[in-house]
Amino acid sequence: MSYFCSEIKFTKNMEQRISTKEEYYKRINIVIEYINNNLDKDIDLEKLAEISNFSKWHFQRIMKAYLGEAVGTFIVRMRVETAARLLRYTNMSISDIAYQVGYDVPSSLSKIFKMFYNISPNEYRNNKNFIIMKSMNLKENLNLKAPKVLVLNPKQAIYLKLNGSYANLNYGEAWGRLWQYVKENKLFSAGIEHIAIFYDDPKITEPDKLRTDVCLVLVKNAEPKGDIGVKTIEGGKYAMFLYQGSYENLSAVYDTIYAKWLPESGHKLRNYHCFEKYINNPANTIPEKLKTEIYVPIE
């Protein structure tokens, strides 16, 4: 009898631990999504602690353990790296960029930008020889055609957050977990899409800080569970490039889009994240036949 009771107690403790871990990741996802979507606003750490439903005494330690840096440092880095991308890839005024990334006056952006890169935003924009980013990786014979300009509806997706070099992430394991969630919750239907959202430019952000959301777009409604979150992929206008070939060349594809197509296109980037949609399965498709749709948000 005592052995049976001990087994019941052990099972309950394990279930409680799993439930606690799932809730922990769910709260962290909420905070990170809030930061991603509100860089143009004043982001108060107490407000973030309230959103997370963690104790304010423990909130910053928890987030630092997950992010690998203090949450305040993470927010500042996101703002400055976003400003660097907008300076390089858009014609937005420096004052508009400052407001877009959460600074009330351009001088505030200039001060923090110079701390990060030892150059002012204006000097960086005007000095084309100054390199913040790593060099471009341009290749010939990518067979990249002109994009289709599409207006997409918002998409509901379940997702897992991954951190690290884009080339070294275990996408297969992440999608395996998402498909297991779909099976367990009877969410299968036609129209499920495999998508990855890339938040950072690897020419600006260090490899260990790069952030990716591995997503399955679902038709049926889903609920978050643990580190599997639910999000809306923003609709709107996108330039969609269809690339056929090895995933190893995707970095060169992006460089070609930004270095060649964008300056000549007349389009302006919208302040949202690029994402990729994978048309065929790399497990049973040779690299030369892999098809990837790349969605670049434009105004």
C-alpha positions as a Markdown table, in Angstrom:
| # | Residue | x | y | z |
|---|---|---|---|---|
| 1 | Met | 0.0 | 0.0 | 0.0 |
| 2 | Ser | 2.8 | 2.4 | 0.9 |
| 3 | Tyr | 4.6 | 1.6 | -2.3 |
| 4 | Phe | 1.5 | 2.3 | -4.3 |
| 5 | Cys | 1.0 | 5.6 | -2.5 |
| 6 | Ser | 4.6 | 6.5 | -3.2 |
| 7 | Glu | 4.1 | 5.9 | -6.9 |
| 8 | Ile | 1.0 | 8.1 | -6.9 |
| 9 | Lys | 3.0 | 10.9 | -5.1 |
| 10 | Phe | 5.9 | 10.6 | -7.6 |
| 11 | Thr | 3.6 | 10.7 | -10.6 |
| 12 | Lys | 1.9 | 13.8 | -9.2 |
| 13 | Asn | 5.2 | 15.5 | -8.6 |
| 14 | Met | 6.3 | 14.8 | -12.1 |
| 15 | Glu | 3.1 | 16.1 | -13.6 |
| 16 | Gln | 3.5 | 19.3 | -11.5 |
| 17 | Arg | 7.0 | 19.8 | -12.7 |
| 18 | Ile | 6.0 | 19.4 | -16.3 |
| 19 | Ser | 3.1 | 21.8 | -15.8 |
| 20 | Thr | 5.4 | 24.3 | -14.1 |
| 21 | Lys | 7.9 | 24.2 | -16.9 |
| 22 | Glu | 5.3 | 24.6 | -19.6 |
| 23 | Glu | 3.9 | 27.6 | -17.8 |
| 24 | Tyr | 7.4 | 29.1 | -17.4 |
| 25 | Tyr | 8.0 | 28.9 | -21.2 |
| 26 | Lys | 4.6 | 30.2 | -22.0 |
| 27 | Arg | 5.2 | 33.3 | -19.9 |
| 28 | Ile | 8.6 | 33.9 | -21.4 |
| 29 | Asn | 7.1 | 33.7 | -25.0 |
| 30 | Ile | 4.5 | 36.3 | -24.1 |
| 31 | Val | 7.2 | 38.7 | -22.9 |
| 32 | Ile | 9.5 | 38.3 | -26.0 |
| 33 | Glu | 6.5 | 38.7 | -28.3 |
| 34 | Tyr | 5.5 | 41.9 | -26.5 |
| 35 | Ile | 9.1 | 43.3 | -26.9 |
| 36 | Asn | 9.2 | 42.3 | -30.6 |
| 37 | Asn | 6.0 | 44.1 | -31.3 |
| 38 | Asn | 6.5 | 47.3 | -29.2 |
| 39 | Leu | 10.1 | 48.5 | -29.9 |
| 40 | Asp | 8.5 | 51.9 | -30.9 |
| 41 | Lys | 7.0 | 52.3 | -27.4 |
| 42 | Asp | 8.3 | 52.9 | -24.0 |
| 43 | Ile | 8.9 | 49.3 | -22.6 |
| 44 | Asp | 8.8 | 49.4 | -18.8 |
| 45 | Leu | 10.4 | 46.5 | -17.0 |
| 46 | Glu | 7.7 | 46.5 | -14.3 |
| 47 | Lys | 5.1 | 46.3 | -17.1 |
| 48 | Leu | 7.0 | 43.3 | -18.6 |
| 49 | Ala | 7.1 | 41.6 | -15.2 |
| 50 | Glu | 3.3 | 42.2 | -14.9 |
| 51 | Ile | 2.7 | 40.7 | -18.3 |
| 52 | Ser | 4.9 | 37.7 | -17.5 |
| 53 | Asn | 3.1 | 37.1 | -14.2 |
| 54 | Phe | 6.5 | 36.4 | -12.7 |
| 55 | Ser | 7.3 | 38.0 | -9.4 |
| 56 | Lys | 9.1 | 41.3 | -10.1 |
| 57 | Trp | 11.8 | 40.2 | -7.7 |
| 58 | His | 12.6 | 37.2 | -9.9 |
| 59 | Phe | 11.6 | 38.4 | -13.4 |
| 60 | Gln | 14.9 | 39.8 | -14.5 |
| 61 | Arg | 16.9 | 36.8 | -13.3 |
| 62 | Ile | 14.6 | 34.5 | -15.2 |
| 63 | Met | 14.7 | 36.5 | -18.4 |
| 64 | Lys | 18.5 | 36.8 | -18.2 |
| 65 | Ala | 18.9 | 33.1 | -17.8 |
| 66 | Tyr | 16.7 | 32.5 | -20.9 |
| 67 | Leu | 18.1 | 35.4 | -23.1 |
| 68 | Gly | 21.7 | 35.1 | -22.1 |
| 69 | Glu | 21.7 | 38.8 | -21.3 |
| 70 | Ala | 19.7 | 41.2 | -19.1 |
| 71 | Val | 16.3 | 42.0 | -20.5 |
| 72 | Gly | 17.1 | 45.7 | -20.6 |
| 73 | Thr | 20.3 | 45.0 | -22.6 |
| 74 | Phe | 18.2 | 42.8 | -24.9 |
| 75 | Ile | 15.7 | 45.6 | -25.6 |
| 76 | Val | 18.5 | 48.2 | -26.3 |
| 77 | Arg | 20.3 | 45.8 | -28.6 |
| 78 | Met | 17.1 | 45.0 | -30.5 |
| 79 | Arg | 16.5 | 48.8 | -31.0 |
| 80 | Val | 20.0 | 49.6 | -32.2 |
| 81 | Glu | 20.2 | 46.6 | -34.5 |
| 82 | Thr | 16.8 | 47.4 | -36.0 |
| 83 | Ala | 18.0 | 51.0 | -36.6 |
| 84 | Ala | 21.2 | 49.7 | -38.3 |
| 85 | Arg | 19.0 | 47.6 | -40.7 |
| 86 | Leu | 16.7 | 50.5 | -41.4 |
| 87 | Leu | 19.6 | 52.9 | -42.1 |
| 88 | Arg | 21.2 | 50.4 | -44.5 |
| 89 | Tyr | 18.1 | 49.1 | -46.3 |
| 90 | Thr | 15.6 | 52.1 | -46.3 |
| 91 | Asn | 15.4 | 55.8 | -47.1 |
| 92 | Met | 13.6 | 56.6 | -43.9 |
| 93 | Ser | 14.8 | 59.7 | -42.2 |
| 94 | Ile | 16.9 | 59.3 | -39.1 |
| 95 | Ser | 14.3 | 61.0 | -37.0 |
| 96 | Asp | 11.6 | 58.5 | -38.2 |
| 97 | Ile | 14.0 | 55.6 | -37.6 |
| 98 | Ala | 14.6 | 56.9 | -34.0 |
| 99 | Tyr | 10.8 | 57.0 | -33.4 |
| 100 | Gln | 10.4 | 53.6 | -35.0 |
| 101 | Val | 12.8 | 52.0 | -32.5 |
| 102 | Gly | 11.5 | 53.8 | -29.4 |
| 103 | Tyr | 13.6 | 57.0 | -29.1 |
| 104 | Asp | 11.8 | 60.3 | -28.6 |
| 105 | Val | 14.6 | 62.4 | -30.3 |
| 106 | Pro | 17.2 | 61.5 | -32.9 |
| 107 | Ser | 20.0 | 62.5 | -30.5 |
| 108 | Ser | 19.1 | 59.7 | -28.1 |
| 109 | Leu | 19.5 | 57.1 | -31.0 |
| 110 | Ser | 22.7 | 58.8 | -32.1 |
| 111 | Lys | 24.2 | 58.5 | -28.6 |
| 112 | Ile | 23.4 | 54.8 | -28.2 |
| 113 | Phe | 24.3 | 54.0 | -31.8 |
| 114 | Lys | 27.7 | 55.5 | -31.4 |
| 115 | Met | 28.2 | 53.5 | -28.2 |
| 116 | Phe | 27.6 | 50.3 | -30.1 |
| 117 | Tyr | 29.3 | 51.0 | -33.4 |
| 118 | Asn | 31.6 | 54.0 | -32.8 |
| 119 | Ile | 29.9 | 56.0 | -35.5 |
| 120 | Ser | 26.8 | 58.2 | -35.6 |
| 121 | Pro | 23.7 | 57.1 | -37.6 |
| 122 | Asn | 24.2 | 60.0 | -40.0 |
| 123 | Glu | 27.9 | 59.2 | -40.6 |
| 124 | Tyr | 27.0 | 55.5 | -41.1 |
| 125 | Arg | 24.4 | 56.3 | -43.7 |
| 126 | Asn | 26.7 | 58.7 | -45.6 |
| 127 | Asn | 29.9 | 56.7 | -45.3 |
| 128 | Lys | 29.3 | 53.7 | -47.6 |
| 129 | Asn | 32.8 | 52.4 | -46.9 |
| 130 | Phe | 32.1 | 52.0 | -43.2 |
| 131 | Ile | 31.2 | 48.4 | -42.4 |
| 132 | Ile | 29.1 | 47.5 | -39.4 |
| 133 | Met | 27.8 | 44.4 | -41.1 |
| 134 | Lys | 29.8 | 41.5 | -42.4 |
| 135 | Ser | 30.4 | 41.5 | -46.1 |
| 136 | Met | 27.8 | 40.5 | -48.7 |
| 137 | Asn | 27.8 | 37.0 | -50.1 |
| 138 | Leu | 26.7 | 37.4 | -53.7 |
| 139 | Lys | 26.6 | 34.5 | -56.1 |
| 140 | Glu | 25.9 | 34.2 | -59.7 |
| 141 | Asn | 23.5 | 31.7 | -61.2 |
| 142 | Leu | 21.0 | 31.7 | -58.3 |
| 143 | Asn | 18.2 | 31.8 | -60.9 |
| 144 | Leu | 16.3 | 34.3 | -58.7 |
| 145 | Lys | 13.5 | 35.8 | -60.7 |
| 146 | Ala | 11.6 | 39.1 | -60.0 |
| 147 | Pro | 9.3 | 38.7 | -57.0 |
| 148 | Lys | 5.5 | 38.6 | -57.0 |
| 149 | Val | 4.0 | 41.4 | -54.9 |
| 150 | Leu | 1.3 | 39.9 | -52.8 |
| 151 | Val | -1.1 | 41.0 | -50.1 |
| 152 | Leu | -1.4 | 38.3 | -47.5 |
| 153 | Asn | -4.0 | 37.8 | -44.8 |
| 154 | Pro | -2.8 | 37.3 | -41.2 |
| 155 | Lys | -1.8 | 33.7 | -40.5 |
| 156 | Gln | -2.3 | 31.8 | -37.2 |
| 157 | Ala | 0.7 | 29.6 | -36.3 |
| 158 | Ile | 2.1 | 27.5 | -33.5 |
| 159 | Tyr | 5.8 | 28.0 | -33.0 |
| 160 | Leu | 9.0 | 27.1 | -31.1 |
| 161 | Lys | 11.7 | 29.7 | -30.5 |
| 162 | Leu | 15.3 | 28.7 | -31.4 |
| 163 | Asn | 18.5 | 30.7 | -30.7 |
| 164 | Gly | 21.8 | 30.4 | -32.5 |
| 165 | Ser | 23.3 | 30.4 | -36.0 |
| 166 | Tyr | 20.6 | 30.0 | -38.7 |
| 167 | Ala | 22.7 | 27.3 | -40.4 |
| 168 | Asn | 23.1 | 25.1 | -37.4 |
| 169 | Leu | 19.6 | 25.0 | -35.8 |
| 170 | Asn | 17.8 | 21.7 | -35.5 |
| 171 | Tyr | 14.7 | 22.6 | -37.6 |
| 172 | Gly | 13.7 | 19.0 | -38.1 |
| 173 | Glu | 13.4 | 18.4 | -34.3 |
| 174 | Ala | 11.4 | 21.6 | -33.8 |
| 175 | Trp | 8.9 | 20.7 | -36.6 |
| 176 | Gly | 8.7 | 17.2 | -35.3 |
| 177 | Arg | 7.6 | 18.5 | -31.9 |
| 178 | Leu | 5.1 | 20.9 | -33.6 |
| 179 | Trp | 3.6 | 18.0 | -35.6 |
| 180 | Gln | 3.3 | 15.9 | -32.5 |
| 181 | Tyr | 1.3 | 18.8 | -30.9 |
| 182 | Val | -0.9 | 18.8 | -34.0 |
| 183 | Lys | -1.6 | 15.1 | -33.7 |
| 184 | Glu | -2.2 | 15.1 | -30.0 |
| 185 | Asn | -4.7 | 18.0 | -30.3 |
| 186 | Lys | -6.4 | 16.8 | -33.5 |
| 187 | Leu | -5.5 | 19.9 | -35.4 |
| 188 | Phe | -4.6 | 18.4 | -38.7 |
| 189 | Ser | -6.3 | 19.9 | -41.8 |
| 190 | Ala | -5.4 | 20.8 | -45.4 |
| 191 | Gly | -3.4 | 24.0 | -45.8 |
| 192 | Ile | -0.8 | 23.5 | -43.0 |
| 193 | Glu | 2.4 | 25.5 | -43.9 |
| 194 | His | 6.0 | 25.1 | -42.8 |
| 195 | Ile | 7.4 | 28.6 | -42.1 |
| 196 | Ala | 10.4 | 30.0 | -40.3 |
| 197 | Ile | 10.6 | 33.6 | -39.1 |
| 198 | Phe | 14.0 | 35.2 | -38.8 |
| 199 | Tyr | 14.3 | 38.2 | -36.5 |
| 200 | Asp | 17.9 | 39.2 | -36.9 |
| 201 | Asp | 20.3 | 40.0 | -39.7 |
| 202 | Pro | 23.4 | 37.7 | -39.3 |
| 203 | Lys | 25.5 | 40.5 | -40.7 |
| 204 | Ile | 24.8 | 42.6 | -37.6 |
| 205 | Thr | 23.9 | 40.2 | -34.8 |
| 206 | Glu | 26.3 | 37.7 | -33.4 |
| 207 | Pro | 25.5 | 34.1 | -34.3 |
| 208 | Asp | 24.7 | 33.0 | -30.7 |
| 209 | Lys | 22.1 | 35.8 | -30.5 |
| 210 | Leu | 20.2 | 35.1 | -33.7 |
| 211 | Arg | 16.5 | 34.4 | -33.1 |
| 212 | Thr | 14.2 | 32.1 | -35.2 |
| 213 | Asp | 10.6 | 31.0 | -34.8 |
| 214 | Val | 9.9 | 27.7 | -36.4 |
| 215 | Cys | 6.2 | 27.7 | -37.2 |
| 216 | Leu | 3.3 | 25.5 | -38.5 |
| 217 | Val | 0.5 | 27.7 | -39.9 |
| 218 | Leu | -2.8 | 26.1 | -38.9 |
| 219 | Val | -6.3 | 26.5 | -40.1 |
| 220 | Lys | -7.8 | 25.2 | -36.8 |
| 221 | Asn | -7.5 | 27.2 | -33.6 |
| 222 | Ala | -4.7 | 26.3 | -31.2 |
| 223 | Glu | -3.8 | 27.0 | -27.6 |
| 224 | Pro | -0.2 | 27.6 | -26.3 |
| 225 | Lys | 1.3 | 24.8 | -24.3 |
| 226 | Gly | 4.7 | 25.2 | -22.6 |
| 227 | Asp | 7.3 | 26.4 | -25.0 |
| 228 | Ile | 5.0 | 25.9 | -28.0 |
| 229 | Gly | 3.4 | 29.3 | -28.5 |
| 230 | Val | 0.6 | 30.6 | -30.7 |
| 231 | Lys | 1.1 | 33.7 | -32.7 |
| 232 | Thr | -0.3 | 35.7 | -35.6 |
| 233 | Ile | 2.0 | 36.2 | -38.6 |
| 234 | Glu | 1.2 | 39.7 | -39.8 |
| 235 | Gly | -0.6 | 40.2 | -43.0 |
| 236 | Gly | 0.0 | 43.0 | -45.5 |
| 237 | Lys | 2.1 | 43.5 | -48.6 |
| 238 | Tyr | 5.1 | 41.3 | -49.3 |
| 239 | Ala | 7.5 | 40.7 | -52.1 |
| 240 | Met | 7.6 | 36.9 | -52.5 |
| 241 | Phe | 10.7 | 35.4 | -54.1 |
| 242 | Leu | 10.7 | 31.8 | -55.2 |
| 243 | Tyr | 14.1 | 30.2 | -54.9 |
| 244 | Gln | 14.9 | 26.7 | -56.0 |
| 245 | Gly | 18.2 | 25.2 | -54.8 |
| 246 | Ser | 20.1 | 24.2 | -51.7 |
| 247 | Tyr | 19.3 | 25.9 | -48.4 |
| 248 | Glu | 23.1 | 26.5 | -48.1 |
| 249 | Asn | 22.7 | 29.3 | -50.7 |
| 250 | Leu | 19.9 | 31.2 | -48.8 |
| 251 | Ser | 22.3 | 33.7 | -47.3 |
| 252 | Ala | 23.5 | 34.6 | -50.8 |
| 253 | Val | 19.8 | 34.8 | -51.9 |
| 254 | Tyr | 19.1 | 37.4 | -49.2 |
| 255 | Asp | 22.2 | 39.4 | -50.0 |
| 256 | Thr | 21.1 | 39.5 | -53.7 |
| 257 | Ile | 17.6 | 40.7 | -52.7 |
| 258 | Tyr | 18.9 | 43.4 | -50.5 |
| 259 | Ala | 21.9 | 44.5 | -52.5 |
| 260 | Lys | 20.5 | 44.3 | -56.1 |
| 261 | Trp | 16.7 | 44.0 | -56.1 |
| 262 | Leu | 15.7 | 46.4 | -53.3 |
| 263 | Pro | 17.7 | 49.5 | -54.4 |
| 264 | Glu | 16.3 | 49.2 | -57.9 |
| 265 | Ser | 12.8 | 48.2 | -57.1 |
| 266 | Gly | 11.3 | 51.5 | -55.8 |
| 267 | His | 9.8 | 49.6 | -52.9 |
| 268 | Lys | 10.4 | 50.5 | -49.2 |
| 269 | Leu | 10.8 | 47.9 | -46.5 |
| 270 | Arg | 8.0 | 47.6 | -43.9 |
| 271 | Asn | 9.2 | 47.2 | -40.3 |
| 272 | Tyr | 8.4 | 43.6 | -39.9 |
| 273 | His | 10.3 | 40.3 | -40.2 |
| 274 | Cys | 11.1 | 38.3 | -43.3 |
| 275 | Phe | 9.9 | 34.7 | -43.3 |
| 276 | Glu | 10.4 | 31.6 | -45.4 |
| 277 | Lys | 7.9 | 29.0 | -46.5 |
| 278 | Tyr | 9.2 | 25.6 | -47.4 |
| 279 | Ile | 7.4 | 24.0 | -50.3 |
| 280 | Asn | 8.9 | 20.5 | -50.3 |
| 281 | Asn | 10.4 | 18.1 | -47.8 |
| 282 | Pro | 14.3 | 18.1 | -47.6 |
| 283 | Ala | 14.1 | 14.5 | -46.3 |
| 284 | Asn | 13.1 | 13.2 | -49.7 |
| 285 | Thr | 14.1 | 16.0 | -52.1 |
| 286 | Ile | 17.6 | 16.5 | -53.5 |
| 287 | Pro | 19.1 | 20.0 | -52.6 |
| 288 | Glu | 18.9 | 21.3 | -56.2 |
| 289 | Lys | 15.1 | 20.7 | -56.2 |
| 290 | Leu | 14.3 | 22.3 | -52.9 |
| 291 | Lys | 11.8 | 25.2 | -53.2 |
| 292 | Thr | 11.7 | 28.1 | -50.8 |
| 293 | Glu | 9.3 | 31.1 | -50.9 |
| 294 | Ile | 11.0 | 34.1 | -49.3 |
| 295 | Tyr | 8.6 | 36.8 | -48.1 |
| 296 | Val | 10.0 | 40.4 | -47.7 |
| 297 | Pro | 7.6 | 42.9 | -46.1 |
| 298 | Ile | 7.2 | 46.0 | -48.1 |
| 299 | Glu | 5.0 | 49.2 | -47.8 |
